[in-house]
């Protein structure tokens, strides 16, 4: 039977992808506090398991584009800064991992930011500030690399990409990468790995969700290019996707074993400060955490389920563990990280990661 005709668990088995059920089942208790503590305990167990695995052969992040984002969303209720916007620096993650079928290459968060301008939120900014103007665009949304340029810098060709994935589908249009009814994709061999719930949600949005999803961003994708995941999964040695719902119903986080420990990525939080607010130097964040007892600060533009998102962020924080350079903060590397920018004064993360690279690429 060809790979294209395989479905569900049979397809995942053929690809060497294994379900991680325990971390998901830990979140079903009816009492929120018990749900949190059981999820935390399951995250500790999964962390130990992934650390006992070998390291991913290659991990690299490259900067793509900075984009304005409301501060009231990025640091939900927890800041005292005047700037209504922060700058989020979107990054591309290139990860290689060992599978039964050899080394596979994953692109995490490959944003087609030109197509993303059709997202209603960005379209309003375009109308309000004239983001198509080169001068305004260079201020509001300066580009450091396109996906194509980032791959060239890393020495990777489009045909080497086996998988692409996003922690969730906010602002994403994947048709350029995978193709649709009218044209082939840029990555001829790649498949989209997506949580089934995220796929279903993006296909039938409510008004509260629509502002952040790119219209038609997944329309017309070839069926054999999409692999829908029902649970957290281990992709290969030292690399996993963990379901972290809340920011969206189908959110998931990338977890990679590197020489620096486990690195965890999503957009549940926008900075290292989001996961250690008690150590934050951003005005207001530490005081807010102390006053409320919040151990994480949500990225809250949609709040599809704030309780689930809170638990998810604690899971991420637990999986990541302390950073070697600054143990006050954990190894959470945001897929879109708040970054200092002269145009939005008073806002900079207390600790940030910048571009990272571990291991050697396998050609």
N, C-alpha and C positions, 0 to 999 in steps of 0.2 A: 504493500500500500504506500502511495507517495505521501510525502510530508504534507502537501497541500490538502489532502483528504482526511488527515488525522485531526481529531478535535479533542478538546477537554484534556483530561488527565493523560490519555494516550499520547497526545501531541507533546505535552510537557515532558513526559517520560522519554520520548524520542529525542528531546533536546537536552536531556540531563537536568531539567529544572524540577526541584523537589519542593513540595508544599511544606510550610512551617506552620502547622495548625495550632501549636500550643500558645504562641504569642497572641493569636486571634481569639482563641477560646477563653483566654484569661479576662476578656473584657465583657463578659455577658452577665455579671452579677447585677441584681436590681438596685443595690445600694451604691451610689456614686463613689463614696469613699472606699468601699470594699473593691469596687471595680478598679479604682486607681491603684490600690496597694497590690492587688493580684496582677495587674498589668506590669507594675514595677518589678515584682518578683519574677515574672516571666521574662522580662527584659534582661534581668541579671543573668538568668540561665542561658538565654540566647547569646548574650554578650560572651559568656565563658565558652560557649560552643564555637562561636565564630573566631574567637581569639586562639582556639586550639587548632583551627584550620591554618593552612598556609596563607601567605600574603598574596594579594593580587599582583600579578607580574608588572602591571603598569597602571598608574593613576596620574592624571594631569587635569588641571583646571586652567581655562583661558578666558580672559575678560571679553565680553561681547559688547554690551551697550549699557549706558546709564539711562535711567528713566525716572521722571518725577512721580512721587507716590505720596498720598496724603499722610502726614505724620499721625493724624488721629487714628488711622488704620494700622500703621506699622507698629506703633507703640500704644496699643489700645488702652486708653484711660490713664496711662502711666507717665506722661511727660509734662514738663513745664517749659516748653520752648516756644518761641514766637513764630518760627517758620512754619507755615501751613504745609510745606512739602519737605520730604527728604529725598535723597537720591538713592535708588536701588541699582546696584551694579549686577547685571545679569551675567552669569558665567556658563560656559560649556564645560561639561565633565567628560573626559575620555577615560574609560576604564576597560582594561583587558582582564579576563579571568579564564581559568582553566576549566574545561568541560570534558566530558567523555569523548567528544568529537574534536578535541584540540582547543587551542586558545581562541576565545571569542572577543569581539570588540563591541562595546556598548557606548553610545552617545547619550548622555543624560542632559536634558534641558537644551537641545539644539533649537534655539528660537529663530524663526523667520520673522524678524522684527519689522520688515517692510509690510508683510501681510498682516502682522499683529495690529497695525494702525487701524484696521477695520473694527477692532474691539470697541464697543460703544464708549467705554471710559476714555480710551485714547483718542477716539474720534472727536469727542467733545473738547479735549485739550487741543487737538489740531484746529478745530473751529475757533476756539477762544484765543489761542496764542499764535496761530499760524505756524504750526510745526513743519509745514512743507517749505517754509522759508529757510534757506540754508543758514542764515545768521541766527534765527531763533532756534532752529533745530540743533545747531552746534552748542547752544547754551543749555537747552532743556534735555536733549537726548543725544549727547555725543557718542559716536560709535568708535570703539577701539578695534574690534574685529568683527567681520561677518563669520558665520559658521565655516564657509569655504576657506576664508583666510586663516582661521584658527586651525583647521585640519592641515592646511599646507604647512603652517609653522610646526605642527607636530609630526609631519612627515607621513600622513595617512591619506590614502586615496579613497574616493567614495565607494569603490567596490569592496573595500575591506570592512565596511561597517555591517555587522550582523544584526544589531538591535538598536533602536532608539526608544527613549522613554522620557516621561515627564512626571514629576511628583503629582501633578494634576494638570488639567487642560485649560486653565485660565489663560487667555490671550493667545493660545496656540493655534496655528494653522499648519497642519502637517502635510498638506497635499504636495507642496514643493519637494519634500523629501521622499515621499512614498508613491507619488503619482495619483492620478484619478482617472475618470472616464475619458478625459481629453488629452492627457500627456503622461509620459513615463516619469518616474521619480528620479531625483538626483542620486539617491542611494539604491542602486539596482538590486542589491541582495538583502537589504535591511527589512526588518519587521518591527512593528510597533508593539511594545509590551505595555499594557494598560490594565488597570483594575477594571473588572467587568462593571462595577457600580459606577465608576467614573465615565466609562463609555456610555452606559445607559443614561446617566444624568445629563451628559453633554448632548444627547440626542433628544431630550425632552425637558427643556429648561423652564423654570418658573421665572417670573419677572425679577425676583430677588437675586437670581443667579445670572441673568442675561447680560448684565452690565460688564461682566468680566470674561465672558466667553466670546471668542472670535466667531462671527457668523459663518456657517458652512465650513468651518475649519477641518472637519473630519468627513465631509460629504464625499461620496464617490470613491473612497479608498478601496482598493482591491481587497476582497475578503481574505485572501491568503496572505495579506500583508499585516494582518491584525491578530495578535494573540491576547485574548482576554483572560486575566488572572482572577481566580475566585478567592484567593487567600494570599497571605504572605508567602514568599518563596525564596529558596536558595538558588541563585542562578548558576553558581559554580563555586569553586574553592575560594572562600573568604569574601564572597559577594552575595548580598541579599537585598530583596525588596521587602519592606515591612509595612503592612497596612497601618496607616496613621490617619484615620478619618477625622473629620471635624471642620477643617478649613474648607474642604469639599467632602462630599459623601464618599468619594472614591480615592482620596488622597493616599499616596504611599511615599515612603522614604527610602533613599539609597543608603546602604550600609556597606562599607568597604574596609577590609583589613589591610592596613599599610604598615610601614615601619614605624609610623607615629601612633599606632593603635588603630582603633576603629574610627573611621570618619563617617559621619551621618549627615545627610543632606536632604532638605526639602525647603518649602517656603512657609512652613508653619510659624517660624520665627524669622525675623529679618536681621538679627545680629546675635553675636555671642551674649550680649547683654540680655537678650530675650530669655536666655536659659540660666542666667545667674544675676537676676535683677538686684540682689542684695549687694553685689559688688560693682554695680553700674555707676559710672560718673556722668551719665546723661542726666541733665537737670530733671528732677522729679521722680525718676524711675526707682531709685533706692528707697526713697520715702514712701512711695506707693506700695512697694513690696512689703516694707516693714509694717505699714498701717493695715494692709489687707491680708497678709500671710501668703500672697501669691508667690509660688516658686518659679513660675514662668510667666512671660508676658506675650499674649497672643498677637499674631498678625490677623487683624479682624476686619477685613474689608467686606466679607460676606456673612460670617458667623452662621454657617449652615448648622453647626452644632458645637457650641462653645464648650460644653462639658467634654465631649469627645475630643475636641482639639486640645484642651488642657491635658487630658490623660495622654494623648498622643505625644505631646511635647515632653511630658515627663518620661515616657518610654524612650523618646529620642535621646534625651539627656542621660538616661541611665545606660542605654546602649553605647553612647559615645564615650563616657568616662572622662576623667580630667585631662586637660591639655598639658603636655609635658613642659612647655614653655611657661605657661601661666595656669597653674592648677585651680585658680579661682574660677576658670571658665572651662567649659567642656568642648570636646572635639566635634562640635556641630558647625558645619560649613554651609551657610545658607546658599540655596541655588540662586537667590537674588539677595545680595548683602547690602545693608545700609552702609554707605561710604561717605566720608567727609567730602564736602564740595563747597567752594567759596560762595556759590550762588544761594546756598541754603544754610546760613550761619547758625551756629549754636548746636549743630547736630553732627556728632561723630561717634562711632562705636568706641567703647572703652578698650576693646581688644578685637582685632580683625585678622583674617587669614591671608588675604592677598592670593596671588596665583600660586598653586602648589604643583609639585611634580615628584613622584616616587617611582622607582624601578626603571626598567628599560622596556621600550616598545618592542613587540614581536611583530615582524613583518610577514 
